[in-house]
Amino acid sequence: MPAKPTHSFATYTYLGPVQSVSLRGKDTDGNTVTFFEETLCPGRDYLLPEGHAAVAGWKALNLIMPAHQASNGDA
């Protein structure tokens, strides 16, 4: 049976510089799981795990915002 991730996901628009990232966390069985591995480009939307420390940091640094806010011009 595949492991279930412990995070929910939301779509964010990335506003920072181009960078390669790999986000990992633990599933319900305690196994390390890669949630996301991508090269982030400014202005593109990405499905990111809520509650992940890196995502929280990007929010705090205003490197990402919910996609609906970016499309409304709230950036």
N, C-alpha and C positions, 0 to 999 in steps of 0.2 A: 504494500500500500504506500503511495507517495506521501511524503511528509507535508503537513499543512503549515504554511507560514503563520507567524503570530501577528503580523502587521496587516492593517488595511491599507489600501492604496488610494491616491488622489492624483489628479492631473495638475501639473504646475508648468508655468512658463519660466524658462531659465533666462536670467538677465546678466549673468556673469561672463567672464572670458571663456574661450574654448578650453576644455580640460577633459581628460579621460578619468572616469571614476568607476569604482566597483564597490557596491554597497552589500555588506554581509550582515547577517544576524542569526539568531537561533530559532529553530522551529520548535514545535511543541514537545518534541522528543529530545531537545537539547543539541541537535546536530547543527553544524554551521551550514547556512544556506546563502547563496548569492542571490539577492533580490533583484539586482540591477547592475548591468555592466554596459557602459556606453561612453562615447565621446560626446560631451554636452556642448551645444552650440547656442549662442545667444539668440533669443526670439523663438526658439522651438519649444514645443510642449512635450513633457515627459510624464509618464505614470510612475510615481515615486511612493515608497512606503512611508506611511504616517508613523510617527513615533520613533523613527530611526534618528540616532544622534546627529549624523551628518546632515540629514534633511532639516532637522531643527536648527542646526547651525547656519545652513544656507538661508533659512527663513529670517533668522536674527540678523544676518548680514545683508538682507534684501537682495540676495542672489537669485531667489525664486519667489514667485507669487502664484496664488491659485489662477489657473488658466482663465477662468471667467473674469477675473479682475483685470488681467492683462488685455483681454479682448475688448473690455469696456473702456480702455484708455486710462485706467486708474494707476498706471505705473509711475 
